[in-house]
């Protein structure tokens, strides 16, 4: 959706989406040579791969610094986008292809985009109810924040008190899919490990983007109205020194479009705080 022609297809969001898209944004840009350690599979979801590959690179670097051997899984779309549009047959085909590429191992599966990762442990099972491989994949899904936080607590990752994010107020907005499925405790815990950080979790409901909903011209006004209900005013009320964080790509795009403030993925902030 974002790879080409975004300005032409979504002119009402011209200033905050297509102009920030990296033209080098393929999974290979954040693929690194294998490192020693326990294996972990990182889902190269379409959104991270094609719109914000720096977040994928941050995930790889954090996991490798924590001692894991990262396998990048770029086996295609999870089917979440098709499912949200009611394209069940297409979603089922995509889910089956991705499950096939992920099955046969026992390493944890983590990811950067909550909706894509959590689809593997929920909707994929509904799309493929008789597929033992789908159950295997679902059982291996873990939140990457949990693994990074555990490495910090074990002393495998050391954070520094002199990073640009240390000591800052961090306003965190959780992704709706994440809040409904597993909650935000793991993400908040990771942000709280940043030395001196004052983490405030925003209770603002949905950002209004809701996947691709807010990109549709006929839904744009409603999308922005939802954002203006609580999220946008809360972000605007923060001083410029406050760091805005959000786990969902749609949430980050909506915050940028509605407030002209950049929202960071928590993994980017954690990496910025790591002592090198």
Helices and strands as residue ranges (DSSP letters): H 6-9, G 11-16, G 18-20, G 27-30, E 38-43, H 46-51, H 53-65, E 68-73, H 80-84, H 88-102, E 108-111, H 114-119, H 123-127, H 132-139, H 144-153, E 169-173, H 176-181, H 185-192, E 198-201, G 213-215, G 217-219, H 220-229, H 231-236, E 243-246, H 249-259, E 263-264, H 266-272
